[in-house]
Amino acid sequence: MTLHWRCAATASGGPRRRTLGFTLIEVLLATALLAFGLGLAIAALRSTTHSVRLSEEEATRTEAVRVVQQFLRRQLAAARATVFSMNPDTFEITVFEGEPERMLFVAPMPGYLSRGGSYAQTLALARAGSEEALQFSAQMVVAGTLIEEAQPRPPTVLLDGIESLEFAYRGIDETGVLGSWEPQWNFKDRLPLQVRIRVRFGDEKTIWPPFVAALPLAQAQSAPAPLQLENPNADNGEPVDAEEER
């Protein structure tokens, strides 16, 4: 009886069970949530990619600065007191030129950059495109003369994006002690003992570590003269070297 009554109720339009499935509102809500989740995932992916790219650029920039410092230190350490210019009137020689934003010295070039021998090497702050850059150029020196190449190579950009650059030099002063840093090297016939390079980049994230390079061959020029003793047996009274007195 009971089963018959239920069937009858159903047939006569009584209550029915709810049809399985989702309503339109539920579908739209699920779609919106899915789109929101995908948006968050894409934003997170873009942020991560951007962070990785910035980290890679910073690492590349830091490595470039390190390589440039190694190159400069190696070249300055090999600087020689080789004449590359002489004034024909006064016979004054030039082995080193040092200015606030330009430096010229003679040193051997790496084998992969030259054919061997001594080269006058120039470091200078110059414009490269829309930015200031530290540029490097070299010219062969033979018998105290700069040799002009038939097809000179353009300067090489070592570092770009520079806001300011300062060269400074120091050597032994008149009292025989290490002098102060000077923006201009006024003794062109000798090498400075040390060279300091300061660089500030437009990008504050790029750091130039403190850089001071020693020029070992300059110490021979700065060494005091041999001790002179007066020879009591000499008739002319001229001083003689201490080695002769022994």
Biotite code that builds the C-alpha atoms (Angstrom):
import biotite.structure as struc

atoms = struc.array([
    struc.Atom([0.000, 0.000, 0.000], chain_id="A", res_id=1, res_name="MET", atom_name="CA", element="C"),
    struc.Atom([2.662, 2.412, 0.932], chain_id="A", res_id=2, res_name="THR", atom_name="CA", element="C"),
    struc.Atom([4.575, 1.993, -2.298], chain_id="A", res_id=3, res_name="LEU", atom_name="CA", element="C"),
    struc.Atom([1.423, 2.472, -4.327], chain_id="A", res_id=4, res_name="HIS", atom_name="CA", element="C"),
    struc.Atom([0.637, 5.712, -2.565], chain_id="A", res_id=5, res_name="TRP", atom_name="CA", element="C"),
    struc.Atom([4.080, 7.177, -3.322], chain_id="A", res_id=6, res_name="ARG", atom_name="CA", element="C"),
    struc.Atom([3.800, 6.348, -6.957], chain_id="A", res_id=7, res_name="CYS", atom_name="CA", element="C"),
    struc.Atom([0.412, 7.858, -7.084], chain_id="A", res_id=8, res_name="ALA", atom_name="CA", element="C"),
    struc.Atom([1.585, 10.995, -5.433], chain_id="A", res_id=9, res_name="ALA", atom_name="CA", element="C"),
    struc.Atom([4.336, 11.329, -7.916], chain_id="A", res_id=10, res_name="THR", atom_name="CA", element="C"),
    struc.Atom([2.066, 10.791, -10.829], chain_id="A", res_id=11, res_name="ALA", atom_name="CA", element="C"),
    struc.Atom([-0.335, 13.396, -9.603], chain_id="A", res_id=12, res_name="SER", atom_name="CA", element="C"),
    struc.Atom([2.335, 16.147, -9.500], chain_id="A", res_id=13, res_name="GLY", atom_name="CA", element="C"),
    struc.Atom([3.518, 15.728, -5.923], chain_id="A", res_id=14, res_name="GLY", atom_name="CA", element="C"),
    struc.Atom([7.043, 16.557, -4.667], chain_id="A", res_id=15, res_name="PRO", atom_name="CA", element="C"),
    struc.Atom([9.971, 15.198, -6.686], chain_id="A", res_id=16, res_name="ARG", atom_name="CA", element="C"),
    struc.Atom([13.653, 14.706, -5.962], chain_id="A", res_id=17, res_name="ARG", atom_name="CA", element="C"),
    struc.Atom([16.025, 17.523, -7.100], chain_id="A", res_id=18, res_name="ARG", atom_name="CA", element="C"),
    struc.Atom([17.746, 16.907, -10.440], chain_id="A", res_id=19, res_name="THR", atom_name="CA", element="C"),
    struc.Atom([21.506, 16.217, -10.043], chain_id="A", res_id=20, res_name="LEU", atom_name="CA", element="C"),
    struc.Atom([23.965, 18.954, -11.382], chain_id="A", res_id=21, res_name="GLY", atom_name="CA", element="C"),
    struc.Atom([25.030, 22.621, -10.855], chain_id="A", res_id=22, res_name="PHE", atom_name="CA", element="C"),
    struc.Atom([23.012, 25.727, -11.306], chain_id="A", res_id=23, res_name="THR", atom_name="CA", element="C"),
    struc.Atom([24.156, 28.558, -13.557], chain_id="A", res_id=24, res_name="LEU", atom_name="CA", element="C"),
    struc.Atom([25.139, 30.667, -10.546], chain_id="A", res_id=25, res_name="ILE", atom_name="CA", element="C"),
    struc.Atom([27.326, 27.890, -9.184], chain_id="A", res_id=26, res_name="GLU", atom_name="CA", element="C"),
    struc.Atom([29.024, 27.456, -12.549], chain_id="A", res_id=27, res_name="VAL", atom_name="CA", element="C"),
    struc.Atom([29.703, 31.182, -12.840], chain_id="A", res_id=28, res_name="LEU", atom_name="CA", element="C"),
    struc.Atom([31.028, 31.327, -9.290], chain_id="A", res_id=29, res_name="LEU", atom_name="CA", element="C"),
    struc.Atom([33.357, 28.389, -9.897], chain_id="A", res_id=30, res_name="ALA", atom_name="CA", element="C"),
    struc.Atom([34.571, 29.957, -13.136], chain_id="A", res_id=31, res_name="THR", atom_name="CA", element="C"),
    struc.Atom([35.282, 33.252, -11.355], chain_id="A", res_id=32, res_name="ALA", atom_name="CA", element="C"),
    struc.Atom([37.219, 31.493, -8.604], chain_id="A", res_id=33, res_name="LEU", atom_name="CA", element="C"),
    struc.Atom([39.208, 29.538, -11.170], chain_id="A", res_id=34, res_name="LEU", atom_name="CA", element="C"),
    struc.Atom([40.038, 32.714, -13.106], chain_id="A", res_id=35, res_name="ALA", atom_name="CA", element="C"),
    struc.Atom([41.063, 34.450, -9.891], chain_id="A", res_id=36, res_name="PHE", atom_name="CA", element="C"),
    struc.Atom([43.347, 31.555, -8.973], chain_id="A", res_id=37, res_name="GLY", atom_name="CA", element="C"),
    struc.Atom([44.910, 31.520, -12.424], chain_id="A", res_id=38, res_name="LEU", atom_name="CA", element="C"),
    struc.Atom([45.474, 35.275, -12.193], chain_id="A", res_id=39, res_name="GLY", atom_name="CA", element="C"),
    struc.Atom([47.267, 34.899, -8.876], chain_id="A", res_id=40, res_name="LEU", atom_name="CA", element="C"),
    struc.Atom([49.414, 32.098, -10.277], chain_id="A", res_id=41, res_name="ALA", atom_name="CA", element="C"),
    struc.Atom([50.365, 34.124, -13.352], chain_id="A", res_id=42, res_name="ILE", atom_name="CA", element="C"),
    struc.Atom([51.174, 37.193, -11.225], chain_id="A", res_id=43, res_name="ALA", atom_name="CA", element="C"),
    struc.Atom([53.339, 35.097, -8.907], chain_id="A", res_id=44, res_name="ALA", atom_name="CA", element="C"),
    struc.Atom([55.113, 33.549, -11.887], chain_id="A", res_id=45, res_name="LEU", atom_name="CA", element="C"),
    struc.Atom([55.775, 36.955, -13.436], chain_id="A", res_id=46, res_name="ARG", atom_name="CA", element="C"),
    struc.Atom([57.070, 38.320, -10.133], chain_id="A", res_id=47, res_name="SER", atom_name="CA", element="C"),
    struc.Atom([59.376, 35.350, -9.696], chain_id="A", res_id=48, res_name="THR", atom_name="CA", element="C"),
    struc.Atom([60.636, 35.642, -13.271], chain_id="A", res_id=49, res_name="THR", atom_name="CA", element="C"),
    struc.Atom([61.279, 39.362, -12.810], chain_id="A", res_id=50, res_name="HIS", atom_name="CA", element="C"),
    struc.Atom([63.158, 38.756, -9.554], chain_id="A", res_id=51, res_name="SER", atom_name="CA", element="C"),
    struc.Atom([65.274, 36.056, -11.165], chain_id="A", res_id=52, res_name="VAL", atom_name="CA", element="C"),
    struc.Atom([66.050, 38.317, -14.117], chain_id="A", res_id=53, res_name="ARG", atom_name="CA", element="C"),
    struc.Atom([67.085, 41.179, -11.828], chain_id="A", res_id=54, res_name="LEU", atom_name="CA", element="C"),
    struc.Atom([69.255, 38.840, -9.783], chain_id="A", res_id=55, res_name="SER", atom_name="CA", element="C"),
    struc.Atom([70.930, 37.538, -12.931], chain_id="A", res_id=56, res_name="GLU", atom_name="CA", element="C"),
    struc.Atom([71.542, 41.072, -14.209], chain_id="A", res_id=57, res_name="GLU", atom_name="CA", element="C"),
    struc.Atom([73.028, 42.121, -10.866], chain_id="A", res_id=58, res_name="GLU", atom_name="CA", element="C"),
    struc.Atom([75.250, 39.037, -10.765], chain_id="A", res_id=59, res_name="ALA", atom_name="CA", element="C"),
    struc.Atom([76.383, 39.688, -14.332], chain_id="A", res_id=60, res_name="THR", atom_name="CA", element="C"),
    struc.Atom([77.131, 43.326, -13.520], chain_id="A", res_id=61, res_name="ARG", atom_name="CA", element="C"),
    struc.Atom([79.068, 42.394, -10.382], chain_id="A", res_id=62, res_name="THR", atom_name="CA", element="C"),
    struc.Atom([81.095, 39.840, -12.311], chain_id="A", res_id=63, res_name="GLU", atom_name="CA", element="C"),
    struc.Atom([81.835, 42.423, -15.020], chain_id="A", res_id=64, res_name="ALA", atom_name="CA", element="C"),
    struc.Atom([83.145, 44.870, -12.409], chain_id="A", res_id=65, res_name="VAL", atom_name="CA", element="C"),
    struc.Atom([85.335, 42.163, -10.890], chain_id="A", res_id=66, res_name="ARG", atom_name="CA", element="C"),
    struc.Atom([86.800, 41.195, -14.278], chain_id="A", res_id=67, res_name="VAL", atom_name="CA", element="C"),
    struc.Atom([87.501, 44.840, -15.180], chain_id="A", res_id=68, res_name="VAL", atom_name="CA", element="C"),
    struc.Atom([89.261, 45.441, -11.869], chain_id="A", res_id=69, res_name="GLN", atom_name="CA", element="C"),
    struc.Atom([91.429, 42.376, -12.411], chain_id="A", res_id=70, res_name="GLN", atom_name="CA", element="C"),
    struc.Atom([92.353, 43.590, -15.896], chain_id="A", res_id=71, res_name="PHE", atom_name="CA", element="C"),
    struc.Atom([93.201, 47.106, -14.698], chain_id="A", res_id=72, res_name="LEU", atom_name="CA", element="C"),
    struc.Atom([95.240, 45.850, -11.765], chain_id="A", res_id=73, res_name="ARG", atom_name="CA", element="C"),
    struc.Atom([97.217, 43.498, -14.007], chain_id="A", res_id=74, res_name="ARG", atom_name="CA", element="C"),
    struc.Atom([97.941, 46.165, -16.615], chain_id="A", res_id=75, res_name="GLN", atom_name="CA", element="C"),
    struc.Atom([98.933, 48.835, -14.079], chain_id="A", res_id=76, res_name="LEU", atom_name="CA", element="C"),
    struc.Atom([101.187, 46.383, -12.250], chain_id="A", res_id=77, res_name="ALA", atom_name="CA", element="C"),
    struc.Atom([103.000, 45.789, -15.543], chain_id="A", res_id=78, res_name="ALA", atom_name="CA", element="C"),
    struc.Atom([103.438, 49.514, -16.315], chain_id="A", res_id=79, res_name="ALA", atom_name="CA", element="C"),
    struc.Atom([106.946, 50.405, -17.484], chain_id="A", res_id=80, res_name="ARG", atom_name="CA", element="C"),
    struc.Atom([108.932, 53.621, -17.527], chain_id="A", res_id=81, res_name="ALA", atom_name="CA", element="C"),
    struc.Atom([109.053, 53.470, -21.315], chain_id="A", res_id=82, res_name="THR", atom_name="CA", element="C"),
    struc.Atom([109.247, 56.738, -23.203], chain_id="A", res_id=83, res_name="VAL", atom_name="CA", element="C"),
    struc.Atom([106.403, 57.246, -25.650], chain_id="A", res_id=84, res_name="PHE", atom_name="CA", element="C"),
    struc.Atom([106.822, 60.978, -26.242], chain_id="A", res_id=85, res_name="SER", atom_name="CA", element="C"),
    struc.Atom([109.601, 63.575, -26.124], chain_id="A", res_id=86, res_name="MET", atom_name="CA", element="C"),
    struc.Atom([109.526, 67.328, -26.524], chain_id="A", res_id=87, res_name="ASN", atom_name="CA", element="C"),
    struc.Atom([111.960, 68.144, -29.369], chain_id="A", res_id=88, res_name="PRO", atom_name="CA", element="C"),
    struc.Atom([112.699, 71.585, -27.923], chain_id="A", res_id=89, res_name="ASP", atom_name="CA", element="C"),
    struc.Atom([113.208, 70.804, -24.245], chain_id="A", res_id=90, res_name="THR", atom_name="CA", element="C"),
    struc.Atom([113.940, 67.063, -24.620], chain_id="A", res_id=91, res_name="PHE", atom_name="CA", element="C"),
    struc.Atom([111.492, 66.368, -21.818], chain_id="A", res_id=92, res_name="GLU", atom_name="CA", element="C"),
    struc.Atom([110.306, 62.780, -21.921], chain_id="A", res_id=93, res_name="ILE", atom_name="CA", element="C"),
    struc.Atom([106.906, 61.350, -21.069], chain_id="A", res_id=94, res_name="THR", atom_name="CA", element="C"),
    struc.Atom([106.420, 57.877, -19.608], chain_id="A", res_id=95, res_name="VAL", atom_name="CA", element="C"),
    struc.Atom([103.112, 58.466, -17.816], chain_id="A", res_id=96, res_name="PHE", atom_name="CA", element="C"),
    struc.Atom([100.213, 60.882, -18.140], chain_id="A", res_id=97, res_name="GLU", atom_name="CA", element="C"),
    struc.Atom([97.671, 61.145, -15.367], chain_id="A", res_id=98, res_name="GLY", atom_name="CA", element="C"),
    struc.Atom([94.597, 63.367, -15.374], chain_id="A", res_id=99, res_name="GLU", atom_name="CA", element="C"),
    struc.Atom([91.360, 63.278, -13.342], chain_id="A", res_id=100, res_name="PRO", atom_name="CA", element="C"),
    struc.Atom([89.469, 61.344, -16.043], chain_id="A", res_id=101, res_name="GLU", atom_name="CA", element="C"),
    struc.Atom([92.248, 60.105, -18.310], chain_id="A", res_id=102, res_name="ARG", atom_name="CA", element="C"),
    struc.Atom([95.371, 58.008, -17.860], chain_id="A", res_id=103, res_name="MET", atom_name="CA", element="C"),
    struc.Atom([98.107, 56.971, -20.304], chain_id="A", res_id=104, res_name="LEU", atom_name="CA", element="C"),
    struc.Atom([100.886, 54.497, -19.542], chain_id="A", res_id=105, res_name="PHE", atom_name="CA", element="C"),
    struc.Atom([103.023, 51.888, -21.287], chain_id="A", res_id=106, res_name="VAL", atom_name="CA", element="C"),
    struc.Atom([102.734, 48.177, -20.533], chain_id="A", res_id=107, res_name="ALA", atom_name="CA", element="C"),
    struc.Atom([102.715, 44.853, -22.381], chain_id="A", res_id=108, res_name="PRO", atom_name="CA", element="C"),
    struc.Atom([99.378, 43.835, -23.786], chain_id="A", res_id=109, res_name="MET", atom_name="CA", element="C"),
    struc.Atom([97.824, 40.418, -23.240], chain_id="A", res_id=110, res_name="PRO", atom_name="CA", element="C"),
    struc.Atom([98.681, 38.048, -26.068], chain_id="A", res_id=111, res_name="GLY", atom_name="CA", element="C"),
    struc.Atom([95.081, 37.680, -27.182], chain_id="A", res_id=112, res_name="TYR", atom_name="CA", element="C"),
    struc.Atom([94.814, 41.441, -27.682], chain_id="A", res_id=113, res_name="LEU", atom_name="CA", element="C"),
    struc.Atom([98.070, 42.244, -29.477], chain_id="A", res_id=114, res_name="SER", atom_name="CA", element="C"),
    struc.Atom([101.075, 40.986, -31.380], chain_id="A", res_id=115, res_name="ARG", atom_name="CA", element="C"),
    struc.Atom([103.404, 41.430, -28.439], chain_id="A", res_id=116, res_name="GLY", atom_name="CA", element="C"),
    struc.Atom([105.620, 44.299, -27.355], chain_id="A", res_id=117, res_name="GLY", atom_name="CA", element="C"),
    struc.Atom([104.905, 47.484, -25.427], chain_id="A", res_id=118, res_name="SER", atom_name="CA", element="C"),
    struc.Atom([101.739, 49.482, -25.953], chain_id="A", res_id=119, res_name="TYR", atom_name="CA", element="C"),
    struc.Atom([100.707, 52.929, -24.794], chain_id="A", res_id=120, res_name="ALA", atom_name="CA", element="C"),
    struc.Atom([97.422, 52.186, -23.071], chain_id="A", res_id=121, res_name="GLN", atom_name="CA", element="C"),
    struc.Atom([94.766, 54.799, -22.450], chain_id="A", res_id=122, res_name="THR", atom_name="CA", element="C"),
    struc.Atom([91.988, 54.671, -19.889], chain_id="A", res_id=123, res_name="LEU", atom_name="CA", element="C"),
    struc.Atom([89.473, 57.467, -20.216], chain_id="A", res_id=124, res_name="ALA", atom_name="CA", element="C"),
    struc.Atom([85.935, 58.470, -19.373], chain_id="A", res_id=125, res_name="LEU", atom_name="CA", element="C"),
    struc.Atom([84.115, 59.049, -22.652], chain_id="A", res_id=126, res_name="ALA", atom_name="CA", element="C"),
    struc.Atom([80.592, 59.025, -23.993], chain_id="A", res_id=127, res_name="ARG", atom_name="CA", element="C"),
    struc.Atom([79.403, 55.767, -25.500], chain_id="A", res_id=128, res_name="ALA", atom_name="CA", element="C"),
    struc.Atom([75.975, 56.287, -27.001], chain_id="A", res_id=129, res_name="GLY", atom_name="CA", element="C"),
    struc.Atom([73.782, 57.956, -24.415], chain_id="A", res_id=130, res_name="SER", atom_name="CA", element="C"),
    struc.Atom([75.919, 56.959, -21.418], chain_id="A", res_id=131, res_name="GLU", atom_name="CA", element="C"),
    struc.Atom([79.324, 57.718, -19.967], chain_id="A", res_id=132, res_name="GLU", atom_name="CA", element="C"),
    struc.Atom([81.714, 54.778, -20.141], chain_id="A", res_id=133, res_name="ALA", atom_name="CA", element="C"),
    struc.Atom([85.225, 53.769, -19.131], chain_id="A", res_id=134, res_name="LEU", atom_name="CA", element="C"),
    struc.Atom([87.014, 53.129, -22.409], chain_id="A", res_id=135, res_name="GLN", atom_name="CA", element="C"),
    struc.Atom([90.312, 51.396, -23.113], chain_id="A", res_id=136, res_name="PHE", atom_name="CA", element="C"),
    struc.Atom([92.542, 51.834, -26.148], chain_id="A", res_id=137, res_name="SER", atom_name="CA", element="C"),
    struc.Atom([96.116, 50.862, -26.999], chain_id="A", res_id=138, res_name="ALA", atom_name="CA", element="C"),
    struc.Atom([98.780, 51.998, -29.455], chain_id="A", res_id=139, res_name="GLN", atom_name="CA", element="C"),
    struc.Atom([102.116, 50.331, -30.162], chain_id="A", res_id=140, res_name="MET", atom_name="CA", element="C"),
    struc.Atom([105.298, 52.064, -28.975], chain_id="A", res_id=141, res_name="VAL", atom_name="CA", element="C"),
    struc.Atom([108.568, 51.639, -30.884], chain_id="A", res_id=142, res_name="VAL", atom_name="CA", element="C"),
    struc.Atom([111.762, 53.540, -30.030], chain_id="A", res_id=143, res_name="ALA", atom_name="CA", element="C"),
    struc.Atom([109.908, 56.137, -28.008], chain_id="A", res_id=144, res_name="GLY", atom_name="CA", element="C"),
    struc.Atom([107.369, 56.827, -30.739], chain_id="A", res_id=145, res_name="THR", atom_name="CA", element="C"),
    struc.Atom([103.690, 55.974, -30.992], chain_id="A", res_id=146, res_name="LEU", atom_name="CA", element="C"),
    struc.Atom([103.011, 53.937, -34.124], chain_id="A", res_id=147, res_name="ILE", atom_name="CA", element="C"),
    struc.Atom([99.889, 54.828, -36.052], chain_id="A", res_id=148, res_name="GLU", atom_name="CA", element="C"),
    struc.Atom([98.007, 51.779, -37.300], chain_id="A", res_id=149, res_name="GLU", atom_name="CA", element="C"),
    struc.Atom([96.644, 51.657, -40.822], chain_id="A", res_id=150, res_name="ALA", atom_name="CA", element="C"),
    struc.Atom([93.253, 50.640, -39.459], chain_id="A", res_id=151, res_name="GLN", atom_name="CA", element="C"),
    struc.Atom([93.079, 51.752, -35.832], chain_id="A", res_id=152, res_name="PRO", atom_name="CA", element="C"),
    struc.Atom([90.747, 49.759, -33.654], chain_id="A", res_id=153, res_name="ARG", atom_name="CA", element="C"),
    struc.Atom([87.994, 51.687, -31.867], chain_id="A", res_id=154, res_name="PRO", atom_name="CA", element="C"),
    struc.Atom([88.226, 52.007, -28.081], chain_id="A", res_id=155, res_name="PRO", atom_name="CA", element="C"),
    struc.Atom([86.874, 49.126, -26.050], chain_id="A", res_id=156, res_name="THR", atom_name="CA", element="C"),
    struc.Atom([84.121, 49.892, -23.550], chain_id="A", res_id=157, res_name="VAL", atom_name="CA", element="C"),
    struc.Atom([85.097, 48.320, -20.228], chain_id="A", res_id=158, res_name="LEU", atom_name="CA", element="C"),
    struc.Atom([82.179, 49.648, -18.173], chain_id="A", res_id=159, res_name="LEU", atom_name="CA", element="C"),
    struc.Atom([79.137, 51.702, -19.102], chain_id="A", res_id=160, res_name="ASP", atom_name="CA", element="C"),
    struc.Atom([76.390, 53.414, -17.168], chain_id="A", res_id=161, res_name="GLY", atom_name="CA", element="C"),
    struc.Atom([78.944, 55.502, -15.261], chain_id="A", res_id=162, res_name="ILE", atom_name="CA", element="C"),
    struc.Atom([77.820, 58.614, -13.429], chain_id="A", res_id=163, res_name="GLU", atom_name="CA", element="C"),
    struc.Atom([81.274, 59.775, -12.302], chain_id="A", res_id=164, res_name="SER", atom_name="CA", element="C"),
    struc.Atom([84.873, 58.562, -12.467], chain_id="A", res_id=165, res_name="LEU", atom_name="CA", element="C"),
    struc.Atom([87.972, 59.805, -10.647], chain_id="A", res_id=166, res_name="GLU", atom_name="CA", element="C"),
    struc.Atom([91.622, 58.909, -11.170], chain_id="A", res_id=167, res_name="PHE", atom_name="CA", element="C"),
    struc.Atom([94.123, 59.836, -8.453], chain_id="A", res_id=168, res_name="ALA", atom_name="CA", element="C"),
    struc.Atom([97.872, 59.335, -8.157], chain_id="A", res_id=169, res_name="TYR", atom_name="CA", element="C"),
    struc.Atom([100.564, 59.517, -5.529], chain_id="A", res_id=170, res_name="ARG", atom_name="CA", element="C"),
    struc.Atom([104.289, 59.009, -5.192], chain_id="A", res_id=171, res_name="GLY", atom_name="CA", element="C"),
    struc.Atom([107.213, 59.963, -2.970], chain_id="A", res_id=172, res_name="ILE", atom_name="CA", element="C"),
    struc.Atom([107.292, 63.635, -1.978], chain_id="A", res_id=173, res_name="ASP", atom_name="CA", element="C"),
    struc.Atom([110.316, 65.868, -1.347], chain_id="A", res_id=174, res_name="GLU", atom_name="CA", element="C"),
    struc.Atom([110.734, 64.543, 2.195], chain_id="A", res_id=175, res_name="THR", atom_name="CA", element="C"),
    struc.Atom([111.001, 60.955, 0.989], chain_id="A", res_id=176, res_name="GLY", atom_name="CA", element="C"),
    struc.Atom([107.646, 59.763, 2.312], chain_id="A", res_id=177, res_name="VAL", atom_name="CA", element="C"),
    struc.Atom([104.520, 58.652, 0.494], chain_id="A", res_id=178, res_name="LEU", atom_name="CA", element="C"),
    struc.Atom([102.628, 61.740, -0.598], chain_id="A", res_id=179, res_name="GLY", atom_name="CA", element="C"),
    struc.Atom([98.922, 62.477, -0.696], chain_id="A", res_id=180, res_name="SER", atom_name="CA", element="C"),
    struc.Atom([96.523, 61.555, -3.477], chain_id="A", res_id=181, res_name="TRP", atom_name="CA", element="C"),
    struc.Atom([96.523, 64.035, -6.353], chain_id="A", res_id=182, res_name="GLU", atom_name="CA", element="C"),
    struc.Atom([94.028, 64.261, -9.239], chain_id="A", res_id=183, res_name="PRO", atom_name="CA", element="C"),
    struc.Atom([96.833, 65.276, -11.621], chain_id="A", res_id=184, res_name="GLN", atom_name="CA", element="C"),
    struc.Atom([100.206, 63.586, -12.036], chain_id="A", res_id=185, res_name="TRP", atom_name="CA", element="C"),
    struc.Atom([102.706, 66.336, -12.804], chain_id="A", res_id=186, res_name="ASN", atom_name="CA", element="C"),
    struc.Atom([105.847, 64.208, -13.141], chain_id="A", res_id=187, res_name="PHE", atom_name="CA", element="C"),
    struc.Atom([105.538, 62.837, -16.648], chain_id="A", res_id=188, res_name="LYS", atom_name="CA", element="C"),
    struc.Atom([109.083, 61.477, -16.646], chain_id="A", res_id=189, res_name="ASP", atom_name="CA", element="C"),
    struc.Atom([108.338, 58.933, -13.913], chain_id="A", res_id=190, res_name="ARG", atom_name="CA", element="C"),
    struc.Atom([105.652, 56.533, -12.783], chain_id="A", res_id=191, res_name="LEU", atom_name="CA", element="C"),
    struc.Atom([103.462, 57.102, -9.739], chain_id="A", res_id=192, res_name="PRO", atom_name="CA", element="C"),
    struc.Atom([103.758, 54.573, -6.946], chain_id="A", res_id=193, res_name="LEU", atom_name="CA", element="C"),
    struc.Atom([100.014, 54.012, -6.729], chain_id="A", res_id=194, res_name="GLN", atom_name="CA", element="C"),
    struc.Atom([96.902, 54.694, -8.764], chain_id="A", res_id=195, res_name="VAL", atom_name="CA", element="C"),
    struc.Atom([93.409, 54.945, -7.316], chain_id="A", res_id=196, res_name="ARG", atom_name="CA", element="C"),
    struc.Atom([90.239, 54.601, -9.368], chain_id="A", res_id=197, res_name="ILE", atom_name="CA", element="C"),
    struc.Atom([86.817, 55.564, -8.068], chain_id="A", res_id=198, res_name="ARG", atom_name="CA", element="C"),
    struc.Atom([83.662, 54.878, -10.053], chain_id="A", res_id=199, res_name="VAL", atom_name="CA", element="C"),
    struc.Atom([80.041, 55.657, -9.309], chain_id="A", res_id=200, res_name="ARG", atom_name="CA", element="C"),
    struc.Atom([77.334, 54.157, -11.484], chain_id="A", res_id=201, res_name="PHE", atom_name="CA", element="C"),
    struc.Atom([73.963, 55.590, -12.397], chain_id="A", res_id=202, res_name="GLY", atom_name="CA", element="C"),
    struc.Atom([72.472, 52.339, -11.148], chain_id="A", res_id=203, res_name="ASP", atom_name="CA", element="C"),
    struc.Atom([72.921, 52.479, -7.381], chain_id="A", res_id=204, res_name="GLU", atom_name="CA", element="C"),
    struc.Atom([72.739, 48.693, -7.163], chain_id="A", res_id=205, res_name="LYS", atom_name="CA", element="C"),
    struc.Atom([76.055, 48.365, -8.987], chain_id="A", res_id=206, res_name="THR", atom_name="CA", element="C"),
    struc.Atom([78.958, 48.798, -6.587], chain_id="A", res_id=207, res_name="ILE", atom_name="CA", element="C"),
    struc.Atom([82.583, 49.583, -7.455], chain_id="A", res_id=208, res_name="TRP", atom_name="CA", element="C"),
    struc.Atom([84.768, 48.140, -4.672], chain_id="A", res_id=209, res_name="PRO", atom_name="CA", element="C"),
    struc.Atom([87.702, 50.286, -3.454], chain_id="A", res_id=210, res_name="PRO", atom_name="CA", element="C"),
    struc.Atom([90.492, 50.065, -6.025], chain_id="A", res_id=211, res_name="PHE", atom_name="CA", element="C"),
    struc.Atom([94.148, 50.976, -5.467], chain_id="A", res_id=212, res_name="VAL", atom_name="CA", element="C"),
    struc.Atom([96.837, 49.503, -7.728], chain_id="A", res_id=213, res_name="ALA", atom_name="CA", element="C"),
    struc.Atom([100.573, 49.580, -7.066], chain_id="A", res_id=214, res_name="ALA", atom_name="CA", element="C"),
    struc.Atom([103.106, 50.077, -9.859], chain_id="A", res_id=215, res_name="LEU", atom_name="CA", element="C"),
    struc.Atom([106.103, 47.959, -8.785], chain_id="A", res_id=216, res_name="PRO", atom_name="CA", element="C"),
    struc.Atom([108.530, 49.400, -11.356], chain_id="A", res_id=217, res_name="LEU", atom_name="CA", element="C"),
    struc.Atom([107.919, 52.886, -9.964], chain_id="A", res_id=218, res_name="ALA", atom_name="CA", element="C"),
    struc.Atom([109.691, 51.913, -6.749], chain_id="A", res_id=219, res_name="GLN", atom_name="CA", element="C"),
    struc.Atom([113.014, 51.677, -8.582], chain_id="A", res_id=220, res_name="ALA", atom_name="CA", element="C"),
    struc.Atom([112.581, 55.249, -9.785], chain_id="A", res_id=221, res_name="GLN", atom_name="CA", element="C"),
    struc.Atom([111.624, 56.437, -6.311], chain_id="A", res_id=222, res_name="SER", atom_name="CA", element="C"),
    struc.Atom([114.496, 54.682, -4.512], chain_id="A", res_id=223, res_name="ALA", atom_name="CA", element="C"),
    struc.Atom([117.005, 57.040, -2.883], chain_id="A", res_id=224, res_name="PRO", atom_name="CA", element="C"),
    struc.Atom([120.338, 57.566, -4.622], chain_id="A", res_id=225, res_name="ALA", atom_name="CA", element="C"),
    struc.Atom([123.311, 55.452, -3.457], chain_id="A", res_id=226, res_name="PRO", atom_name="CA", element="C"),
    struc.Atom([125.096, 56.754, -0.393], chain_id="A", res_id=227, res_name="LEU", atom_name="CA", element="C"),
    struc.Atom([128.018, 59.012, -1.313], chain_id="A", res_id=228, res_name="GLN", atom_name="CA", element="C"),
    struc.Atom([131.111, 59.268, 0.902], chain_id="A", res_id=229, res_name="LEU", atom_name="CA", element="C"),
    struc.Atom([133.959, 61.683, 0.660], chain_id="A", res_id=230, res_name="GLU", atom_name="CA", element="C"),
    struc.Atom([137.268, 60.005, -0.231], chain_id="A", res_id=231, res_name="ASN", atom_name="CA", element="C"),
    struc.Atom([139.950, 61.474, 2.029], chain_id="A", res_id=232, res_name="PRO", atom_name="CA", element="C"),
    struc.Atom([142.661, 60.147, -0.304], chain_id="A", res_id=233, res_name="ASN", atom_name="CA", element="C"),
    struc.Atom([141.257, 61.826, -3.353], chain_id="A", res_id=234, res_name="ALA", atom_name="CA", element="C"),
    struc.Atom([143.131, 64.922, -4.474], chain_id="A", res_id=235, res_name="ASP", atom_name="CA", element="C"),
    struc.Atom([140.159, 66.467, -6.175], chain_id="A", res_id=236, res_name="ASN", atom_name="CA", element="C"),
    struc.Atom([137.862, 65.997, -3.185], chain_id="A", res_id=237, res_name="GLY", atom_name="CA", element="C"),
    struc.Atom([135.049, 64.485, -5.305], chain_id="A", res_id=238, res_name="GLU", atom_name="CA", element="C"),
    struc.Atom([132.668, 62.109, -3.489], chain_id="A", res_id=239, res_name="PRO", atom_name="CA", element="C"),
    struc.Atom([132.837, 58.448, -4.364], chain_id="A", res_id=240, res_name="VAL", atom_name="CA", element="C"),
    struc.Atom([130.363, 55.638, -4.060], chain_id="A", res_id=241, res_name="ASP", atom_name="CA", element="C"),
    struc.Atom([130.199, 53.738, -0.782], chain_id="A", res_id=242, res_name="ALA", atom_name="CA", element="C"),
    struc.Atom([130.992, 50.486, -2.594], chain_id="A", res_id=243, res_name="GLU", atom_name="CA", element="C"),
    struc.Atom([134.340, 51.895, -3.733], chain_id="A", res_id=244, res_name="GLU", atom_name="CA", element="C"),
    struc.Atom([135.261, 52.782, -0.149], chain_id="A", res_id=245, res_name="GLU", atom_name="CA", element="C"),
    struc.Atom([134.964, 49.148, 0.819], chain_id="A", res_id=246, res_name="ARG", atom_name="CA", element="C"),
])
